[in-house]
Amino acid sequence: MDGFGIALSGLRAAGAGLAVQANNVVNQLSEGFKAKRADLAEQPGGGVRVESLSDTAAPAVPGGSNVDLATETVQGMGFDLMYKANLKVLQSQDELTQATLDLKA
């Protein structure tokens, strides 16, 4: 897999992770809701993908859920950084491609 494909897989995984994290936050007050985690796995040849979604092991509070906002905040920040880093790779590759085309012109 080339750099474009690796970065694109990172964007997809980060987007999926943010969606799971956002779903947890939205459902924090839903009785019996169990927070989920996006489990990431390395792909052969490079890149990353969401392998599965798993329930968080923490017990739910009576009449509520097991969503911990501090944990969700940290998870969200991590996926945000992951997204931005992979986006930067794509932007850099685009700039290099443009510079190469400019040289040939």
C-alpha positions in Angstrom: 0.0 0.0 0.0 1.3 3.5 -0.9 1.4 6.5 1.4 -1.9 7.7 0.0 -3.7 4.5 0.8 -2.1 4.3 4.3 -3.2 7.9 5.1 -6.7 7.3 3.7 -7.1 4.2 5.9 -6.0 6.3 8.9 -8.7 8.9 8.0 -11.4 6.3 7.8 -10.3 4.7 11.1 -10.2 8.0 12.8 -13.6 9.0 11.5 -15.1 5.8 12.6 -13.5 6.2 16.1 -14.9 9.7 16.4 -18.3 8.4 15.4 -18.2 5.7 18.1 -16.9 8.3 20.7 -19.7 10.8 19.7 -22.3 8.0 20.0 -21.1 7.3 23.5 -21.3 10.9 24.6 -24.8 11.3 23.1 -26.0 8.2 25.0 -24.4 9.0 28.3 -27.7 9.5 30.1 -29.5 6.5 28.4 -30.3 3.9 31.0 -28.3 0.7 30.5 -26.2 2.0 27.6 -22.8 0.5 27.4 -20.0 2.6 26.0 -18.3 1.1 22.9 -14.7 1.2 21.7 -13.4 1.1 18.2 -10.7 -1.6 18.1 -8.1 -0.8 15.4 -5.9 -3.3 13.7 -2.9 -3.0 11.3 -3.6 -4.0 7.7 -1.2 -6.2 5.8 1.0 -3.9 3.7 0.4 -0.9 5.9 -2.5 1.2 7.1 -5.1 0.6 9.8 -8.8 -0.4 9.9 -11.5 -0.8 12.5 -11.4 -4.5 13.4 -14.4 -4.5 15.7 -16.4 -2.6 18.2 -16.3 -3.8 21.8 -18.2 -2.9 24.9 -16.4 -1.1 27.7 -16.0 -3.3 30.8 -16.9 -0.6 33.3 -20.1 -1.2 35.2 -23.1 1.1 34.5 -24.3 3.4 37.2 -27.8 2.7 38.5 -30.3 4.3 36.1 -27.6 5.4 33.7 -24.7 4.2 31.6 -21.1 3.4 31.9 -19.9 6.4 29.8 -17.1 8.3 31.4 -16.8 11.8 29.9 -13.1 12.1 30.8 -12.3 8.9 28.9 -14.5 10.0 26.0 -12.7 13.4 25.9 -9.3 11.8 25.7 -10.5 9.3 23.1 -11.9 12.1 21.0 -8.7 14.1 21.2 -6.7 11.0 20.1 -8.9 10.4 17.1 -8.8 14.1 16.3 -5.0 14.1 16.2 -5.0 10.9 14.2 -7.3 12.4 11.7 -5.3 15.6 11.4 -1.9 13.7 11.1 -3.3 11.6 8.2 -4.8 14.6 6.5 -1.4 16.3 6.7 0.2 13.3 4.9 -2.4 13.6 2.1 -1.9 17.4 1.8 1.9 17.0 1.7 1.6 14.3 -1.0 -0.7 16.7 -3.0 1.9 19.5 -2.6 4.7 17.2 -3.9 2.6 16.1 -6.8 1.9 19.7 -7.7 5.5 20.7 -7.4 6.5 17.8 -9.7 3.9 18.9 -12.3 5.2 22.5 -12.0 8.7 21.3 -12.8 7.5 19.5 -15.9 5.6 22.5 -17.2 
